[in-house]
Amino acid sequence: QEHDLFAEMKEVLSDVWVVILYLFGVFALYWHLRQGFQSAWQTMGINHKKYTPIIKMAGAAYALIICLAFALMPVSFYFNCI
């Protein structure tokens, strides 16, 4: 018995509430990754007035890129771009 996962995803992600819940999870992931990136550097002992702002900015950019990529799928399915 074959499953058409693409069709199943398209059906599930056509519901606006599923997409909103998914995007809420992606938003939570953004904050988790942003904090985790900076905390990882601090755990390794890199915590300096000069470097911490750069690390925080890099963490925010990293988290934003990852989360935008994750958010692209349900939004694309919902607006029938895929």
QUIQUI-V777797 format. One record per run of one state. SS is the DSSP state (helix for helix, strand for strand, loop for the rest). FROM is the first residue (numbers start at 1). TO is the last residue. Records with the same first field share a line. If there is no record, write none. Layout:
BEGIN
SS = FROM-TO  FROM-TO
END
This chain:
BEGIN
loop = 1-4  13-15  44-48  79-82
helix = 5-12  16-43  49-78
END
